[in-house]
Amino acid sequence: MELPQFSPGLSARVELTVTDADTAQAVGSGDVPVLGTPRVLALAEAATVAATARQMPGGITTVGVRAGIEHRAPTPVGRRVTALATLTKVDGRRLVFEVVVRDGEQLVAEVRVERMLLDRQRFIEKALPIAR
């Protein structure tokens, strides 16, 4: 498996307009009608995937292996949040991203996401063994 070469500084941005389905009430992480922390994490991970997507050769993928999140401000339904992921460290197959999530100028969350480069097919085969 030949791994792609990624360099720190690589980045991507993804956006989300918060809907009722994104709230803490809807995802089961609380009882308030604001953007739920699990959705913030999913948005951050989507930004990390987008950052590597253009340079990812066929047969190779990344999977999330660790995440840390500081969810700092509530975001109500109807607001648009933006997640900017920046690759900060490359250590062999391990990629470390810092992600900043904002609602306009307001800081919503800071997320650190670690992803591992691997062979996509081998990973799927391990995850979904053939029934005997």
C-alpha positions as CSV (number, residue, x, y, z in Angstrom):
1,M,0.0,0.0,0.0
2,E,1.5,3.3,-1.1
3,L,0.4,6.1,1.1
4,P,-0.3,9.6,-0.1
5,Q,1.9,12.4,1.1
6,F,0.1,15.0,3.1
7,S,1.6,18.1,4.5
8,P,0.6,20.2,7.5
9,G,-1.4,23.2,6.5
10,L,-3.8,21.2,4.3
11,S,-7.3,22.5,5.0
12,A,-11.0,22.3,4.1
13,R,-14.2,24.0,5.1
14,V,-17.7,22.5,5.4
15,E,-20.9,24.2,6.4
16,L,-24.2,23.2,8.0
17,T,-27.5,25.0,8.5
18,V,-28.8,23.7,11.8
19,T,-32.1,22.0,11.6
20,D,-34.4,20.3,14.2
21,A,-32.7,17.0,13.3
22,D,-29.3,18.4,14.4
23,T,-30.4,19.4,17.9
24,A,-29.3,17.8,21.2
25,Q,-33.0,16.8,21.6
26,A,-33.0,15.0,18.3
27,V,-29.7,13.2,18.6
28,G,-30.3,12.2,22.3
29,S,-27.4,14.2,23.8
30,G,-29.5,16.5,25.8
31,D,-32.9,18.1,26.1
32,V,-32.3,21.5,24.5
33,P,-33.2,22.7,21.0
34,V,-29.7,23.7,19.9
35,L,-26.9,22.1,17.9
36,G,-26.0,18.9,19.6
37,T,-22.4,18.0,20.4
38,P,-22.5,14.8,18.4
39,R,-23.5,16.8,15.3
40,V,-20.6,19.2,15.9
41,L,-18.2,16.3,16.0
42,A,-19.7,14.8,12.8
43,L,-19.3,18.2,11.1
44,A,-15.7,18.4,12.3
45,E,-14.9,14.9,11.0
46,A,-16.6,15.8,7.6
47,A,-14.2,18.7,7.3
48,T,-11.2,16.4,7.9
49,V,-12.4,14.0,5.3
50,A,-12.9,16.9,2.8
51,A,-9.3,18.1,3.5
52,T,-7.8,14.8,2.3
53,A,-10.3,13.8,-0.4
54,R,-8.7,15.4,-3.4
55,Q,-5.3,13.8,-2.8
56,M,-6.6,10.4,-1.7
57,P,-5.7,7.7,-4.2
58,G,-8.2,4.9,-4.9
59,G,-8.1,2.0,-2.4
60,I,-6.9,4.2,0.4
61,T,-9.1,5.9,3.0
62,T,-8.9,7.4,6.5
63,V,-10.8,6.4,9.6
64,G,-11.3,8.5,12.8
65,V,-9.4,7.0,15.7
66,R,-9.6,9.7,18.3
67,A,-11.4,13.0,18.9
68,G,-11.5,15.7,21.6
69,I,-14.1,18.4,21.6
70,E,-14.7,21.6,23.5
71,H,-18.2,22.7,22.7
72,R,-18.2,26.4,23.8
73,A,-21.4,28.1,22.6
74,P,-25.0,27.1,21.8
75,T,-26.2,27.4,18.2
76,P,-30.0,27.6,17.6
77,V,-31.9,26.1,14.7
78,G,-31.6,28.1,11.5
79,R,-28.1,29.3,12.1
80,R,-25.3,28.3,9.7
81,V,-22.1,26.9,11.2
82,T,-18.8,26.5,9.4
83,A,-16.1,23.9,10.3
84,L,-12.5,24.6,9.2
85,A,-10.2,21.7,9.5
86,T,-6.4,22.1,9.3
87,L,-3.9,19.3,9.2
88,T,-1.4,20.0,11.9
89,K,0.7,16.9,12.1
90,V,1.6,13.9,10.0
91,D,3.1,10.9,11.8
92,G,3.4,8.0,9.4
93,R,-0.2,6.9,8.8
94,R,-1.6,9.1,11.5
95,L,-3.1,12.5,10.6
96,V,-3.9,15.1,13.3
97,F,-6.4,17.9,12.5
98,E,-7.4,21.0,14.5
99,V,-11.0,22.0,13.6
100,V,-12.6,25.3,14.5
101,V,-16.4,25.5,14.3
102,R,-17.9,29.0,14.0
103,D,-21.3,30.6,13.8
104,G,-20.3,33.8,12.0
105,E,-17.6,35.3,14.2
106,Q,-18.7,33.4,17.3
107,L,-16.5,30.4,18.3
108,V,-18.8,27.4,18.7
109,A,-16.3,24.6,19.2
110,E,-12.7,23.5,18.9
111,V,-12.1,19.9,17.9
112,R,-9.0,17.8,17.6
113,V,-9.4,14.8,15.3
114,E,-6.9,12.0,14.6
115,R,-7.4,9.9,11.5
116,M,-5.5,6.8,10.3
117,L,-4.6,6.1,6.7
118,L,-5.4,2.5,5.7
119,D,-6.3,0.1,2.9
120,R,-10.0,0.6,2.4
121,Q,-10.8,-3.0,1.2
122,R,-8.8,-4.7,4.0
123,F,-10.6,-2.5,6.6
124,I,-14.0,-3.5,5.2
125,E,-13.1,-7.1,5.1
126,K,-12.0,-7.0,8.8
127,A,-15.2,-5.1,9.7
128,L,-17.6,-7.3,7.8
129,P,-16.4,-10.9,7.8
130,I,-18.0,-13.2,5.4
131,A,-20.7,-15.4,7.1
132,R,-19.8,-19.0,7.0
